[in-house]
Amino acid sequence: MNSSSRMTEKKDKAIGHTVLSDICGREVGHLSTRKFAHRLAASEDLVLRLDLARKLEKHSGCVNTVSFNAHGDILVSGSDDRRVVLWDWESGSIKLCFDSGHTRNIFQAKIMPETDDRSVVTCAADGEVRHATILECGKVETKLLGRHQGRAHKLANEPASPHVFYTCGEDGLVQHFDLRTGEATELFTCQPVRGRVFTPVVNLNAIAIDPVNPNLFMIAGSDEFTRLYDIRRYRYDASAAFGKPVDHFCPEHLLGDKNLGITGLAFSDQRELLVSYCEEFIYLFSKDMGWGSDINSVIDDHHSTVNPDSKMETDSKPGPQVFKGHRNCLTVKGVSFVGANEYVASGSDCGRMFIWKKKDAKVVRVMEADREVVNCIQPHPHTHMLASCGIDKDIKIWTPTALEKAPPPSNINRWRPETNFWRVSPRDMALELLALRSQQMSPVRRPSEEGDTMGLIVTFDSDSSDSED
């Protein structure tokens, strides 16, 4: 036995001993139930035993979103087929399936907390924000709450609130919804930093609310910045402007890079910010790593510092943790904290799911999770299991039930050959082109519509059919 094998065996025994010690400590009262649950959820042993438990099959199109209810016994999914499905994920059975009322692909669906799982909110590629109410008889009533001019990629519900949630869209607009009134409040349109004349707004892809302080939320999209806002600065009588962020987050070496975008955001319960860049990496920021509210001055100072003719010297800020290995180019991918916030998970364009240790950014698992692309990984709110979805028409449930622990990841940088696949079907491309033409004829033009038209042309999926949408 070589030294590496002996070290691995010793580590495995140590992990097993720790788990057994924790169980004994809980039984005799030396370890609280809450602390035991946290340590168990953060166990690397469980991460290494994650295995595919089952596939949930009902949708007839790509599954773009999965999310658990507050108790964790129901999983909700939304798809290109414009249907919403509520699952008993443990048995694999369908509790309810209904038509969302959207005319385009569903991008996000969430069960509102404290509603007996009878209130579901959705946003989609048609720009609509809709609310579904599940009646006692099982009938579902859906209604339109608001609309974005362009795709609405994400929504975020206020923790423990059955009424309040936010949405963001490619029109740069952030909206606040209160289901008690059924009305949308347009908070602000996200403006680019000074000098970005090529687009009037930042096209937004992601929004997340701080679980510790729900007054704080962050947004990100078609530039390099994650912007943090405080809703307490907003006055609903519109007597004060609200569009200025209280903080900006960006790795120092990406400041001023005009070719970047962000697809996914997540908050941890330690106030950490997880940011997934398109065609770049994932970064973990602590709350003190922001650049402040005046980002234009920061960019000016940065430009003068990197200018070889400049004599200025500035101290570099502490950098965020960086997570590498996956590929994020083709779709709008999310990013998640998993395992009691001690691990980071993301999908990849290679069809695999990546899990890193948060502490040292080490890749601990790489798992085949889709034939094409993995877009969404959702952790269970209380136990160590995951749900994933992507281009496949099913949802995959992962539980720590493998008898043997997974070996260290290998061939991490493997990339699949080029295919004709992309994210837009012929039907969706036609609808999008018609929408763009209508907007071009309108006095109000959608941001970056010329680029969108070219993007649709190069992302045509010759293998898709209308029956898959």
ABEGO torsion letter per residue (X at the ends): XBAAAAAAAAAAAAAAAAAAAAAAAAAAGABBAAAAAAAAAABAAAAAABBBABBBBABABBBABBBBBAAGABBBBBBAAGBBBBBBAAAGBBABBBBAGBABBBABBBBBBGAGGABBBBBBAAGBBBBBBBBAAGBBBBBBABBBBEBBABBBBBBGBAABBBBBBAAGBBBBBBAAAGBBBBABBBBBBBGBAABABBBBABBBBBAABAABBBBBBABABBBBBBAAABBAAGABBAABBABBBBBAAABGBAABBBABBBBBAAGBBBBBBBGBBBBBBBAAABAEABAAAAAAAAAAAABAABABBBBBBBBBBBBBGBBBAABBBBBBBBGGGABBBBBBAAGBBBBBBAAAGBBABBBBABAABBABBBBBAABBBBBBBBABABBBBBBBABABBBBBBBGAABBBBBBABBABBAAAAAAAAAAAAAAAABABBBBGAAAAAAAAAAABBAABBAAAX
